[in-house]
Amino acid sequence: MKITVPATSANIGPGFDSVGVALSKYLSIEVLEEAASWHISHDLGDIPSDEHNLLLVTALKVAPDLRPHRLRMVSDIPLARGLGSSSSVIVAGIELANQLADLNLTDSEKLDIATEIEGHPDNVAPALFGNLVISSYINQKVNYVVADFPKSSFIAFIPNYELKTSDSRDILPTDLTYKEAVAASSIANVAIAGLLTGDLKTAGEAIMNDRFHERFRQSLVREFAQIKEIGKRNGAYASYLSGAGPTVIVLTDQDKADQIKADIDALELSGSTHLLRIDAKGVRVEKN
C-alpha cells in the first residue's frame, strides 16, 4: 500500500490561518511487511525512524493498537520552508491509521483530527482534499469549503535556509486595532471572492495588500522584495509568502511562468525555483 500527500501553500496573502492550496510536491509512505517493531526507512536527514517520527506519533494517536510495520518514506517537500511538510506527515499518519485499522474515517473526521494536532486547518485541509480550501477553526469546530483554483501557475522560490513557524509567528503583533482588523478582513474577503469567481486580477491585488502578516514577516525573507519586483515587471497576479515562509510564490498566467522562473534564476539566489501546479486530488491511497 502507498499513501501520497501533496505539499500545501497556506495564507495566500490575507487568508491568514484560513486559506490554503495543494501543490505538486509530494510525500509518499509505502507500507511494507509487518515487523516486530516500527521502522521508517528514509533519506530525509536527522528525523526519527521509529515511533518518535511525527508520522507514527500521529498514527498511534489515532489508533494506539496498530501492529508494527516497516515503512518507506520519500518526500520532495522541504522541511521548514512554508510548504506544509509537517501537515503532509500528519495527514499521512491519519490515513495510515485509517487504512491499517480499518477505521473508515470520513473526510470531516480526518480534518478534525488533523486540525486538532496541527492547531489550524489551513495546510491540513488542502493536503486532505486538494485544490483550494477556505476554512475556519473556532471553539474546536472546523468549517470548510473546497473549490477549484482558477487556471494559473505557481512559481515557488525555495531558499536554502529554514524559517521555523514559531520564529515567524513571534514577529507578529499580539493584536490589531478594530479599524485595522476591519480593513484587513475586507481585503481578505475580496481576495477570496476573486479566487472563487476566477477574477485573478482582483484577487491578486488583494493578495498583495495583505495586512495580517506579510508586512511584519517580509523582513525575515531577504529575497522577497526582489522576487516581488520580478513578478510585477512580468505582469504576475501576485507574489506572496507561502505559509510562514521563507518560500516565496509568484502567482501568474501559465504563459508567463517560464519567463518569471528564468528571471528569478538569473538572480542566482541561494535556493531553487520550481514551477508548480494545483494538486486537485489531495491524499490518495494505492493498494497492492
C-alpha positions as MATLAB code, in Angstrom:
seq = 'MKITVPATSANIGPGFDSVGVALSKYLSIEVLEEAASWHISHDLGDIPSDEHNLLLVTALKVAPDLRPHRLRMVSDIPLARGLGSSSSVIVAGIELANQLADLNLTDSEKLDIATEIEGHPDNVAPALFGNLVISSYINQKVNYVVADFPKSSFIAFIPNYELKTSDSRDILPTDLTYKEAVAASSIANVAIAGLLTGDLKTAGEAIMNDRFHERFRQSLVREFAQIKEIGKRNGAYASYLSGAGPTVIVLTDQDKADQIKADIDALELSGSTHLLRIDAKGVRVEKN';
ca = [
       0.000    0.000    0.000;
       1.167    3.512   -0.804;
      -0.128    6.779    0.684;
       0.616   10.017   -1.186;
       0.035   13.533    0.185;
       0.651   16.841   -1.643;
       2.534   19.874   -0.438;
       0.445   22.884    0.533;
       0.748   26.650    0.438;
      -1.180   28.490    3.142;
      -2.408   32.046    3.704;
      -2.046   33.270    0.097;
      -1.698   36.792    1.408;
      -4.641   37.853    3.601;
      -6.157   34.380    4.114;
      -4.149   34.038    7.322;
      -4.553   30.646    9.067;
      -7.607   30.036    6.862;
      -6.796   29.632    3.150;
      -4.590   27.038    1.504;
      -3.946   25.248   -1.773;
      -2.485   21.837   -2.577;
       0.579   21.913   -4.839;
       2.543   19.412   -6.899;
       5.263   18.321   -4.496;
       4.661   15.093   -2.622;
       5.242   12.938    0.429;
       4.758    9.209   -0.097;
       4.564    6.459    2.509;
       4.946    2.885    1.347;
       3.685    0.238    3.771;
       5.865   -2.838    3.649;
       5.734   -6.029    5.704;
       4.709   -6.435    9.336;
       7.638   -6.366   11.758;
       8.480   -6.791   15.434;
       8.828   -3.020   15.767;
       8.168    0.076   13.691;
      10.897    1.240   11.332;
      10.772    4.005    8.712;
      13.462    3.981    6.046;
      14.153    7.419    4.550;
      16.938    9.700    3.366;
      15.480   12.882    4.851;
      18.279   13.632    7.266;
      18.045   13.919   11.023;
      14.459   12.853   11.648;
      13.436    9.779   13.689;
      12.923    6.379   12.096;
      10.847    4.935   14.939;
       7.712    5.807   16.922;
       9.099    9.294   17.583;
       8.594   10.203   13.925;
       5.591   12.536   13.526;
       4.048   10.044   11.093;
       3.843    7.351   13.766;
       3.107    9.754   16.621;
       0.026   10.737   14.617;
      -0.966    7.227   13.515;
      -0.647    5.799   17.033;
      -2.628    8.703   18.481;
      -5.471    7.784   16.127;
      -5.132    4.002   16.552;
      -2.886    3.052   19.519;
      -3.045   -0.697   18.860;
      -1.683   -0.691   15.316;
       0.553   -3.650   14.529;
       4.106   -2.532   13.641;
       5.256   -2.451   10.024;
       8.285   -1.472    8.038;
       7.625    1.738    6.125;
       9.402    3.678    3.420;
       9.100    7.483    3.428;
      10.024    9.575    0.374;
       9.424   13.323    0.105;
      10.394   16.256   -2.075;
       8.578   18.684    0.258;
      11.363   20.597    2.001;
      11.272   20.928    5.787;
      10.564   24.278    7.474;
      10.120   26.160    4.210;
       6.422   27.062    4.341;
       5.149   24.244    2.115;
       3.280   22.199    4.689;
       5.854   19.490    5.360;
       4.534   18.720    8.854;
       0.917   18.849    7.678;
       1.625   16.329    4.931;
       3.095   13.940    7.510;
       0.130   14.420    9.863;
      -2.358   13.703    7.062;
      -0.325   10.644    6.021;
      -0.277    9.404    9.622;
      -4.048    9.708    9.925;
      -4.534    7.842    6.668;
      -2.036    5.172    7.733;
      -4.082    4.533   10.875;
      -7.316    4.685    8.912;
      -6.128    2.005    6.485;
      -4.297   -0.348    8.842;
      -7.032   -0.281   11.496;
      -9.964   -0.223    9.027;
     -11.414    2.840   10.752;
     -13.420    4.092    7.753;
     -12.970    7.693    8.862;
     -14.965   10.307    6.976;
     -13.224   13.284    5.387;
     -14.597   15.559    8.093;
     -13.344   13.242   10.835;
      -9.881   13.201    9.260;
      -9.876   17.001    9.104;
     -10.990   17.320   12.737;
      -8.145   15.051   13.881;
      -5.561   16.785   11.679;
      -6.635   20.251   12.826;
      -6.531   19.253   16.484;
      -2.946   18.047   16.029;
      -1.741   20.905   13.809;
      -3.663   23.684   15.556;
      -5.173   25.238   12.418;
      -6.641   23.803    9.197;
      -5.042   25.973    6.502;
      -2.440   23.362    5.474;
      -4.018   20.064    6.531;
      -7.309   20.795    4.741;
      -5.847   21.139    1.208;
      -3.488   18.230    1.945;
      -6.608   16.127    2.558;
      -8.892   17.459   -0.168;
      -6.638   19.010   -2.813;
      -7.459   22.231   -4.661;
      -8.287   25.469   -2.815;
      -9.732   25.200    0.694;
     -11.096   28.050    2.812;
     -11.565   27.037    6.430;
     -12.071   28.251    9.981;
     -11.367   26.706   13.373;
     -13.418   28.257   16.160;
     -14.233   26.617   19.512;
     -12.771   23.291   18.329;
     -15.098   23.214   15.308;
     -13.815   23.204   11.723;
     -15.859   24.625    8.852;
     -14.518   24.478    5.320;
     -15.269   24.991    1.646;
     -13.369   23.229   -1.157;
     -13.217   24.952   -4.541;
     -11.340   24.719   -7.821;
      -8.456   27.159   -8.099;
      -8.523   29.311  -11.259;
      -6.231   28.195  -14.087;
      -2.774   29.607  -13.339;
       0.831   28.763  -12.476;
       2.737   28.888   -9.210;
       6.455   29.703   -9.323;
       7.983   28.820   -5.957;
      11.385   30.093   -4.867;
      12.549   27.883   -2.008;
      15.511   29.376   -0.095;
      18.284   27.164    1.207;
      17.652   28.296    4.790;
      14.890   27.236    7.171;
      12.415   29.551    8.865;
      10.617   27.935   11.764;
       6.925   28.727   12.085;
       7.449   29.676   15.733;
      10.065   32.293   14.789;
       7.848   33.645   12.021;
       4.895   33.913   14.415;
       6.940   35.636   17.117;
       7.384   38.680   14.880;
       3.613   39.208   14.520;
       1.737   41.726   16.691;
      -0.376   40.392   19.536;
      -3.418   42.366   18.350;
      -4.751   44.783   15.743;
      -6.950   47.807   16.297;
     -10.613   47.418   15.366;
     -10.103   49.700   12.361;
      -7.075   47.689   11.172;
      -8.920   44.392   11.633;
     -11.893   45.590    9.567;
      -9.583   46.765    6.778;
      -7.590   43.518    6.811;
     -10.778   41.447    6.774;
     -12.263   43.385    3.858;
      -9.084   42.797    1.829;
      -9.273   39.070    2.602;
     -12.930   38.997    1.535;
     -12.067   40.489   -1.856;
      -9.161   38.061   -2.316;
     -11.400   35.051   -1.650;
     -14.223   36.378   -3.828;
     -11.757   36.915   -6.658;
     -10.388   33.384   -6.375;
     -13.854   31.827   -6.233;
     -15.079   33.745   -9.295;
     -11.901   33.311  -11.338;
     -11.017   37.013  -11.209;
      -7.303   36.591  -10.573;
      -6.507   40.231  -11.319;
      -8.724   41.447   -8.473;
      -7.662   38.580   -6.232;
      -4.004   39.328   -6.910;
      -4.335   42.973   -5.933;
      -5.937   41.954   -2.647;
      -3.306   39.290   -2.003;
      -0.571   41.898   -2.409;
      -2.337   44.223    0.069;
      -2.449   41.778    2.989;
      -2.438   43.477    6.386;
      -2.450   40.432    8.644;
       1.093   39.100    8.429;
       3.288   39.762    5.376;
       4.262   43.334    6.225;
       5.662   42.049    9.520;
       7.325   38.916    8.152;
       8.859   40.159    4.915;
      11.991   41.349    6.707;
      12.715   37.696    7.597;
      12.872   36.695    3.914;
      15.587   38.729    2.235;
      14.678   37.550   -1.286;
      11.037   38.631   -1.069;
      11.402   42.187   -2.393;
      13.475   41.140   -5.422;
      11.050   38.389   -6.389;
       8.028   40.665   -5.951;
       9.668   43.130   -8.312;
      10.199   40.408  -10.936;
       6.563   39.363  -10.633;
       5.380   42.937  -11.008;
       7.637   43.561  -14.013;
       6.290   40.455  -15.778;
       2.630   41.153  -15.074;
       2.094   38.407  -12.484;
      -1.100   38.483  -10.456;
       0.645   38.422   -7.073;
       3.696   37.384   -5.087;
       3.279   36.161   -1.528;
       4.977   34.329    1.328;
       3.933   30.686    1.415;
       2.747   29.908    4.927;
       5.205   31.222    7.476;
       7.914   31.433    4.790;
      10.629   31.525    3.663;
       9.299   30.169    0.338;
       8.063   32.945   -1.954;
       5.396   32.126   -4.538;
       4.554   34.087   -7.660;
       1.020   33.525   -8.979;
       0.761   34.140  -12.706;
      -0.732   33.207  -16.055;
       0.691   29.950  -17.367;
       2.209   31.648  -20.424;
       4.327   33.937  -18.218;
       5.644   31.277  -15.872;
       8.778   30.249  -17.789;
       9.997   33.845  -18.123;
       9.409   34.605  -14.449;
      11.275   31.455  -13.424;
      14.166   32.398  -15.727;
      14.312   35.904  -14.259;
      14.373   34.561  -10.697;
      17.068   32.043  -11.628;
      19.119   34.876  -13.147;
      19.349   36.495   -9.703;
      21.464   33.497   -8.604;
      19.914   33.499   -5.154;
      20.700   30.839   -2.579;
      17.841   28.448   -3.247;
      15.899   26.770   -6.032;
      12.975   27.762   -8.245;
      10.139   25.389   -9.135;
       7.157   25.527  -11.483;
       4.247   24.027   -9.570;
       0.619   23.302  -10.366;
      -2.501   22.767   -8.308;
      -2.994   19.237   -6.994;
      -6.712   18.514   -7.302;
      -6.768   15.135   -5.518;
      -5.289   15.591   -2.045;
      -4.305   12.481   -0.102;
      -4.710    9.216   -2.011;
      -4.146    5.542   -1.349;
      -2.894    2.947   -3.812;
      -3.457   -0.623   -2.686;
      -1.368   -3.514   -3.953;
];
